[in-house]
Amino acid sequence: MSREVSAGKIYRRLLHFVAPYRGVLVVALVGMLIEAGAAGAFAKLMNPMVDETFVTRNPNVSLVLPLAIIGIFVARGIAGYLTDTFMARAGRSIARDLRVQVLGKYLRLPGLRFDTEPVSSMLTRLGSDSDQVAQAAIDAAKVMLQQSLQVLVMLGVMLYTSWRVTLAVLLLGPLLAWTMDKVGRRYRRIGHRIQESGAQLLQSADQALSNHQEVKVYGAQATELSRYTGQANHHLRLSLKVESTRSISSAMVQLMGAIGLAMLLFFAGREAMQGRLTAGEFVSLMVAMLAVIPALKQLTNVQGMLQRGVASAERLFDVIDTPDEVDSGTQPLDRAQGLLEFRHVTARYPGQAEPALSDITFEARPGTVTAIVGRSGSGKSTLIKLIPRFYDIESGQILLDGHPLQDYRLEDLRRQVALVGQQVMLFDGTVAANVAFGEMQASDPEALERAVRGANAMEFVERLPEGLQTDIGAKGGKLSGGQRQRLAIARAMLKDAPILILDEATAALDTESERLVQGALDTLMPNRTTLVIAHRLSTIEHADQVLVLDQGRIVERGTHAELLAMGGLYAHLHRMQFREAE
């Protein structure tokens, strides 16, 4: 498929987003027609203004013509206001619709998408790309319609005034069309590259700023700045190419306009000498021609806006067209008992030769704790992400209460799972809103308070200025790590799900915070199917079973005491931690 055809299809698809705002756009179109008509009327008014005022000196028009000019410009001003206001309303509404649709789509995409596309790129699509698309769909269309109507009306005035002179000037038309086509092709080549470059630039800055402590400690300021400078220079070169194209095209249009004016003067002079053109008609032709030149210049410049919008739309449609998470289950599930069975499960990340997990088989019963340990990269996190189906398996089966996970609707399946991770995600809002999160928003206030107390969080929440209604800042930035962790446990307590997943929930805490968090976990874990990824092996001594992973396989299993007695990998890891503790 050629890029021209592709751009046309993308623009036609964009028009579907315009459909809900047809009424608004009709009002704007009426305003444009009035604007163009008023401009044409003013150009034509030059004819009697010159002939009647300066040639025949007719006193009857001395009041009528000035009043007519005022009336024309009042009508044009009102029409321009209607056009600008209603086009802006449609354009900004389309940008809003795109943002909402794309964010909604991201939230329905498989977990693998978030492994392959950085969040900074997603933010670029939601931000500047959505604005660029609105410009392409509405702002560019506004300029094209407005200026095209201006050109058509002025050409009509010129043809009506002197068709011979107008036809002679129109000989420049094919050359002008060729220039605009060349400009459009060049914009299309550069537009998509500029959008990708902008996303990379944002990603590079995001990495450097988010990891500023590591950058400073390891003396990487120069390296990161050099990387960012290289990408910024690349973005600059692309931007200058666009500006160069715009400038050359504008200069070409102005040159052709000058040639057109010269031709107008030449042929109008010949017509005047033969008595077929009055002074007033010549001025009307001149005013109309002078109005056509800037209109053509704007039509050339709009190519850049249009092609940037098409390139942005291509990036947004790439997200919208990505298949959602597979959610074809029909088995009803209100509250699970919590019996989890892994049967010969293999999972692999796309593009990886070796599977992340191979032939995993185990059973986790309600009321028991299953600990998962192993070296970094052994597949621990991948294993637990299979339970809420953030990733899908390659082969084997995972069963919940005797049914494969795929038999359940994703919404029902995930309602059975509470997750407390090492990196707690809190949102900008109050303590209460962060604990009673998502589907728990309508929770009973007494249940909310019980969850906060059960998580050993009330001791610090009571000291906050407004208690449960205190705002904790973006990502819970006003709280310490241990406090954030206890709020995550309170959230899990309030959810009261039959399956609890703890992903190194105490790994990053100091001893005091770990003691408080571990006490909260001891309150949370009974009567559930609990799976624990443990960094500190001392925290899983009482687990009902321990699975030891290595290179994606279960190499040992048993209780803490049994595994120590075996003297294998688990005992080795335990001895290493024991020595570190000493």
C-alpha positions in Angstrom: 0.0 0.0 0.0 1.5 3.4 -1.0 1.9 6.0 1.7 -0.5 8.3 -0.2 -3.3 5.7 -0.1 -2.5 5.0 3.5 -2.7 8.7 4.4 -6.0 8.9 2.6 -7.4 5.9 4.5 -6.2 7.3 7.8 -7.8 10.7 7.2 -11.1 9.0 6.1 -11.1 7.0 9.3 -10.5 10.2 11.3 -13.7 11.6 9.9 -15.6 9.0 11.9 -14.5 10.8 15.0 -16.0 14.0 13.5 -19.4 12.5 13.0 -20.8 13.3 16.5 -20.1 17.0 15.9 -21.8 17.4 12.6 -24.3 20.0 14.0 -21.5 22.1 15.4 -19.5 21.9 12.1 -22.5 22.9 10.0 -22.7 26.2 12.0 -19.0 26.7 11.4 -19.4 26.0 7.7 -22.2 28.6 7.4 -19.9 31.1 9.1 -17.1 30.3 6.5 -19.5 30.8 3.6 -20.6 34.2 5.0 -16.9 35.1 5.5 -16.0 34.2 2.0 -19.1 35.9 0.6 -18.3 39.1 2.6 -14.7 39.1 1.3 -15.9 38.7 -2.3 -18.5 41.4 -1.8 -15.8 43.8 -0.6 -13.5 43.0 -3.6 -16.5 43.6 -6.0 -17.4 46.8 -4.1 -14.0 48.3 -5.2 -15.5 48.6 -8.7 -18.3 51.1 -8.0 -16.1 52.7 -5.3 -13.5 53.7 -7.7 -15.7 54.3 -10.8 -18.5 56.2 -9.0 -16.4 58.1 -6.5 -13.2 59.0 -8.5 -14.2 58.7 -12.1 -17.8 59.9 -12.5 -17.9 61.7 -9.0 -21.4 60.5 -8.2 -22.6 62.2 -5.0 -25.3 59.6 -4.4 -22.8 56.9 -3.3 -20.8 59.0 -0.8 -22.8 57.6 2.1 -24.1 54.3 0.7 -20.6 52.8 0.0 -19.0 53.5 3.4 -22.1 52.0 5.1 -21.9 49.0 2.8 -18.2 48.5 3.8 -19.1 48.7 7.5 -22.0 46.2 7.0 -19.7 43.8 5.2 -17.1 43.8 7.9 -19.6 43.4 10.7 -21.1 40.4 9.0 -17.6 39.0 8.4 -16.6 39.5 12.0 -19.7 37.7 13.4 -19.2 34.9 10.9 -15.5 34.6 11.8 -16.5 34.3 15.5 -18.9 31.5 14.8 -16.4 29.7 12.6 -13.5 29.9 15.2 -15.7 29.1 18.2 -17.5 26.1 16.8 -14.5 24.6 15.0 -12.5 24.9 18.3 -15.3 23.1 20.2 -15.3 20.3 17.7 -11.5 20.0 17.5 -11.0 20.0 21.3 -13.8 17.5 21.8 -12.3 15.1 19.2 -8.9 15.3 21.1 -10.8 14.6 24.3 -12.6 11.6 22.7 -9.3 10.2 21.4 -7.5 10.5 24.7 -10.4 8.7 26.6 -10.6 6.0 23.9 -6.8 5.3 23.8 -6.4 5.3 27.6 -9.4 2.9 27.8 -7.7 0.7 25.2 -4.4 0.7 27.0 -6.2 -0.5 30.2 -7.6 -3.5 28.2 -4.3 -4.5 26.5 -2.3 -7.6 27.6 0.6 -7.2 30.1 3.1 -7.8 27.3 2.2 -4.4 25.7 3.5 -2.7 28.9 6.8 -4.7 28.6 7.4 -3.5 25.0 6.2 0.1 25.1 7.5 2.5 27.7 5.0 4.6 29.6 6.6 7.8 28.2 5.6 6.7 24.7 2.0 6.1 25.9 1.9 9.6 27.4 3.1 11.1 24.1 0.2 9.3 22.3 -2.3 10.5 24.9 -0.9 14.1 24.8 0.7 15.6 21.8 -0.5 12.9 19.3 -4.1 13.4 20.3 -3.8 17.2 19.9 -2.1 16.8 16.5 -4.9 14.5 15.3 -7.5 17.1 16.4 -5.5 19.7 14.3 -5.6 17.4 11.3 -9.2 16.5 11.6 -10.5 20.0 12.4 -8.0 22.8 12.4 -6.4 21.8 9.1 -9.8 21.2 7.6 -10.9 24.7 8.8 -7.9 26.4 7.1 -8.4 24.3 3.9 -12.1 25.1 3.7 -11.8 28.7 4.7 -9.0 29.5 2.3 -10.4 27.3 -0.5 -13.7 29.2 -0.3 -11.8 32.4 -0.3 -9.9 31.4 -3.5 -13.1 30.2 -5.2 -15.1 33.4 -4.3 -12.2 35.6 -5.4 -11.8 33.7 -8.7 -15.6 34.1 -9.2 -15.2 37.9 -8.7 -12.3 38.0 -11.1 -14.2 35.9 -13.8 -17.3 38.0 -13.4 -15.2 41.2 -13.7 -13.0 40.1 -16.7 -12.9 36.5 -17.7 -10.2 37.1 -20.3 -7.7 38.5 -17.7 -8.7 35.7 -15.2 -8.1 32.9 -17.6 -4.7 34.3 -18.5 -3.7 34.4 -14.8 -5.1 30.8 -14.3 -2.3 29.5 -16.6 -0.3 29.3 -13.4 -2.7 26.8 -11.9 -1.0 23.5 -12.9 2.4 24.8 -11.7 0.9 25.7 -8.3 -0.8 22.3 -8.0 2.5 20.5 -8.8 4.3 22.6 -6.1 1.7 21.8 -3.5 1.8 18.0 -4.3 5.6 18.0 -3.9 5.3 19.8 -0.6 2.7 17.3 0.6 4.9 14.3 -0.3 7.8 15.7 1.6 5.7 16.5 4.7 4.4 12.9 4.7 8.0 11.5 4.6 9.1 13.6 7.6 5.9 13.8 9.7 6.0 10.2 11.1 9.7 10.4 11.9 9.2 13.6 13.9 6.5 12.0 16.0 8.6 8.9 16.8 11.6 11.2 17.5 9.5 13.2 20.0 8.5 10.0 21.8 12.1 8.9 22.1 13.1 12.3 23.4 10.5 12.1 26.1 11.5 8.6 27.0 15.2 9.5 27.3 14.4 12.4 29.6 12.0 10.3 31.7 14.6 7.6 32.3 17.3 10.2 33.3 15.0 12.1 35.6 13.2 9.1 37.2 16.5 7.5 38.0 18.3 10.7 38.9 19.8 9.2 42.1 21.5 6.3 40.2 22.6 8.8 37.5 24.3 11.0 40.1 25.8 8.2 42.2 27.4 6.5 39.2 28.5 9.7 37.6 26.4 9.2 34.5 25.2 12.8 34.1 27.5 13.3 31.1 26.5 10.0 29.5 22.7 10.7 29.9 23.1 14.3 28.8 25.1 13.1 25.7 22.4 10.5 24.9 19.7 13.2 25.2 21.6 15.7 23.2 22.1 13.3 20.4 18.3 12.6 20.3 17.5 16.3 20.6 19.9 17.1 17.7 18.1 14.4 15.6 14.8 15.9 16.4 16.1 19.4 15.6 17.3 18.2 12.1 13.9 16.7 11.4 12.1 19.9 12.6 14.4 22.1 10.4 13.6 19.9 7.4 9.9 20.7 7.9 10.6 24.4 8.4 12.8 24.4 5.3 10.0 22.7 3.3 7.4 25.2 4.6 9.6 28.2 3.8 10.5 27.0 0.3 6.9 26.3 -0.5 5.8 29.7 0.8 8.5 31.4 -1.2 7.3 29.5 -4.4 3.7 30.5 -3.8 4.7 34.1 -3.3 6.8 34.0 -6.4 4.0 32.6 -8.4 1.7 35.2 -6.9 4.1 38.0 -8.0 4.2 36.4 -11.5 0.4 36.3 -11.4 0.1 40.0 -10.4 2.6 40.9 -13.2 0.4 38.9 -15.7 -2.7 40.6 -14.3 -1.2 44.1 -14.8 -0.1 43.1 -18.4 -3.4 41.7 -19.5 -5.5 44.2 -17.6 -3.6 47.0 -19.3 -4.3 45.6 -22.7 -8.0 45.2 -21.8 -8.2 48.8 -20.5 -6.6 50.1 -23.7 -9.2 48.3 -25.8 -12.0 49.8 -23.6 -13.1 46.5 -22.0 -11.9 47.3 -18.5 -12.6 50.3 -16.3 -10.4 51.6 -13.5 -12.8 50.2 -10.9 -12.9 46.8 -12.5 -9.1 46.8 -12.5 -9.0 47.6 -8.8 -11.5 44.8 -8.1 -9.3 42.4 -10.0 -6.2 43.6 -8.1 -7.9 43.3 -4.6 -9.2 39.8 -5.5 -5.8 38.7 -6.7 -4.1 40.1 -3.6 -6.6 38.1 -1.5 -5.9 34.8 -3.4 -2.1 34.9 -2.8 -2.1 34.6 1.0 -4.9 32.1 0.8 -2.8 29.9 -1.4 0.1 30.4 0.9 -1.9 29.2 3.9 -3.2 26.2 1.9 0.5 25.2 1.2 1.4 25.7 4.9 -1.5 23.6 6.2 0.2 20.5 4.6 2.5 20.3 7.6 -0.3 20.4 10.1 -2.3 17.9 8.1 0.6 15.4 7.7 1.7 15.6 11.4 -1.9 14.9 12.3 -2.0 11.9 9.9 1.3 10.5 11.4 -0.1 11.0 14.9 -3.4 9.3 13.9 -1.4 6.3 12.6 0.3 6.0 16.0 -3.1 6.2 17.8 -4.8 3.7 15.5 -1.9 1.3 16.1 -3.0 1.2 19.8 -6.8 1.2 19.0 -6.3 -1.7 16.6 -4.3 -3.9 19.0 -6.4 -6.9 20.1 -7.7 -6.7 23.7 -6.8 -9.3 26.3 -8.4 -12.6 25.5 -11.5 -12.7 27.6 -13.8 -15.5 26.3 -14.7 -17.2 29.6 -18.3 -18.0 30.4 -18.0 -20.0 33.7 -19.8 -18.0 36.4 -17.6 -17.2 39.5 -18.9 -15.3 42.5 -16.4 -16.2 45.2 -13.8 -19.0 44.6 -12.8 -21.5 47.3 -9.2 -20.8 46.3 -7.8 -24.2 45.1 -5.0 -23.4 42.6 -3.5 -26.1 40.5 -0.6 -25.7 38.1 -0.3 -28.7 35.7 2.9 -28.8 33.5 2.7 -25.1 32.8 5.2 -23.6 30.3 5.3 -19.8 29.6 7.4 -17.9 27.2 7.9 -14.2 26.4 7.6 -13.2 22.7 11.0 -13.4 20.9 12.7 -15.4 23.6 14.2 -18.7 22.7 14.1 -20.1 26.2 10.8 -20.3 28.1 10.5 -18.2 31.3 8.8 -21.2 33.0 9.0 -24.9 32.1 6.8 -27.8 33.2 5.6 -26.1 36.5 3.4 -28.4 38.5 2.1 -27.8 42.1 -1.0 -27.3 44.1 -1.9 -24.5 46.5 -4.8 -25.2 48.8 -7.1 -22.8 50.7 -5.8 -21.9 54.1 -2.2 -22.7 53.1 0.9 -20.6 52.4 3.0 -21.4 49.3 6.4 -19.7 49.2 8.2 -19.2 45.9 12.0 -18.6 46.2 14.9 -18.6 43.9 17.7 -16.5 42.4 16.9 -13.3 40.5 15.6 -14.2 37.0 14.4 -17.6 38.0 10.8 -16.9 37.0 9.2 -16.1 40.4 7.4 -13.0 39.3 6.3 -14.5 35.9 4.7 -17.4 37.8 2.4 -15.2 40.0 1.5 -13.0 37.0 0.0 -16.0 35.4 -2.7 -16.3 38.1 -4.6 -13.1 37.3 -3.7 -13.7 33.6 -1.5 -10.7 33.1 0.3 -13.1 30.8 -1.1 -16.3 29.2 0.6 -19.7 29.2 2.1 -21.4 26.2 1.1 -24.9 27.3 -0.2 -26.8 30.3 -3.1 -25.8 32.5 -3.7 -23.5 35.5 -7.0 -24.4 37.3 -9.0 -22.5 39.9 -11.5 -24.7 41.8 -11.1 -27.3 39.1 -11.7 -25.1 36.1 -9.0 -23.6 33.7 -8.5 -19.9 34.3 -9.5 -19.2 30.7 -13.0 -20.5 31.5 -13.7 -17.5 33.8 -14.3 -13.9 32.7 -11.2 -11.8 33.5 -13.3 -9.5 35.7 -14.5 -12.4 37.8 -11.1 -14.0 38.0 -9.3 -10.9 39.1 -11.9 -10.2 41.7 -10.7 -13.4 43.5 -7.1 -12.0 43.7 -5.5 -9.5 46.1 -2.0 -8.4 45.3 0.6 -6.7 47.6 3.9 -6.0 45.8 7.2 -4.6 46.7 6.5 -1.5 44.6 3.2 -0.2 46.0 1.2 1.8 43.6 -0.8 4.5 45.4 -2.7 7.4 43.6 -3.0 11.1 44.2 -5.9 11.3 46.7 -6.9 10.5 50.3 -5.9 7.6 52.4 -9.5 6.4 52.3 -9.7 6.6 48.5 -6.5 4.6 48.2 -7.6 1.8 50.5 -11.2 1.7 49.1 -9.9 1.6 45.6 -11.7 0.6 42.4 -14.7 -1.7 42.9 -14.4 -1.1 46.7 -15.3 2.6 46.5 -18.7 2.0 48.1 -17.3 0.1 51.0 -18.8 0.5 54.5 -16.8 3.1 56.5 -16.5 0.6 59.5 -15.1 -2.0 57.2 -12.6 0.5 55.8 -11.5 1.4 59.3 -11.2 -2.2 60.4 -8.9 -2.9 57.3 -6.7 0.1 58.2 -6.4 -1.1 61.8 -5.8 -4.7 60.8 -2.9 -3.5 58.6 -1.2 -1.7 61.5 -1.7 1.5 59.6 -4.0 3.4 62.0 -1.1 4.3 64.2 0.3 6.6 61.6 -3.1 7.5 59.9 -4.4 9.0 63.2 -1.4 11.3 63.3 -2.1 12.7 59.8 -3.8 16.2 59.7 -7.2 14.9 58.5 -6.9 11.2 59.3 -8.4 8.9 56.6 -9.3 12.0 54.5 -5.7 13.3 54.3 -4.3 13.7 50.8 -1.1 11.6 50.4 0.2 13.2 47.2 1.1 11.7 43.8 2.2 8.0 44.2 1.8 8.4 48.0 4.9 10.6 48.1 4.0 12.1 51.5 4.3 8.7 53.1 7.3 6.4 54.0 7.9 3.1 52.3 6.5 1.1 55.3 3.4 3.3 55.5 2.7 2.9 51.8 3.1 -0.9 52.2 0.7 -1.0 55.1 -1.9 0.9 53.1 -1.5 -1.7 50.3 -2.1 -4.4 52.9 -5.2 -2.6 54.2 -6.4 -2.5 50.6 -6.0 -6.2 50.3 -7.7 -6.7 53.6 -10.7 -4.7 52.5 -10.9 -6.7 49.3 -11.1 -9.9 51.3 -10.2 -12.0 48.2 -9.7 -15.8 48.5 -6.3 -15.7 46.8 -3.5 -13.5 48.2 -0.3 -12.8 46.3 2.6 -11.2 48.2 5.4 -10.2 45.8 8.5 -9.5 48.1 6.2 -7.3 50.2 8.8 -6.6 52.9 12.0 -6.7 50.8 12.7 -3.0 50.7 11.8 -2.1 54.3 13.8 -1.5 57.4 13.6 -3.8 60.4 10.9 -1.8 62.3 8.7 -1.3 59.2 9.2 -5.0 58.3 8.0 -6.0 61.8 4.8 -3.9 61.5 4.2 -5.1 57.9 4.8 -8.7 58.8 2.4 -8.4 61.7 -0.3 -7.0 59.3 0.4 -9.9 56.9 -0.1 -12.4 59.7 -3.5 -10.9 60.2 -4.3 -11.0 56.5 -3.1 -14.4 55.5 -5.3 -17.0 57.4 -8.1 -18.7 55.6 -6.8 -17.7 52.2 -4.7 -19.3 49.4 -1.5 -17.4 49.9 1.4 -17.3 47.5 4.5 -15.5 48.7 7.6 -14.5 46.7 10.2 -14.2 49.5 13.4 -12.3 49.3 14.2 -12.8 53.0 14.0 -16.6 53.6 13.5 -16.0 57.4 10.0 -14.7 56.6 8.7 -18.0 55.2 9.9 -20.4 57.9 6.2 -21.3 58.6 5.1 -21.7 55.0 3.2 -24.9 54.3 5.3 -25.5 51.2 8.3 -23.9 49.6 8.9 -24.1 45.8 12.5 -23.4 44.8 12.8 -22.1 41.2 15.9 -22.1 39.1 16.0 -21.2 35.4 12.3 -21.4 35.1 11.9 -24.9 36.7 11.0 -26.2 40.2 14.2 -27.8 41.4 13.2 -28.4 45.0 10.0 -28.4 47.1 9.1 -29.1 50.7 8.9 -27.2 54.0 11.6 -24.9 55.3 13.0 -27.5 57.6 12.9 -30.3 54.9 14.7 -28.1 52.4 17.4 -27.1 54.8 17.9 -30.8 55.6 18.3 -31.6 51.9 21.3 -29.3 51.6 20.4 -28.2 48.1 19.9 -24.8 46.5 17.5 -23.6 49.2 20.0 -24.4 51.9 22.7 -22.7 49.9 20.6 -19.5 49.5 19.7 -19.7 53.3 23.4 -19.9 54.3 24.3 -17.0 52.0 21.6 -14.8 53.7 22.5 -16.0 57.1 26.2 -14.9 56.5 25.0 -11.5 55.1 22.8 -11.0 58.2 25.8 -11.8 60.5 
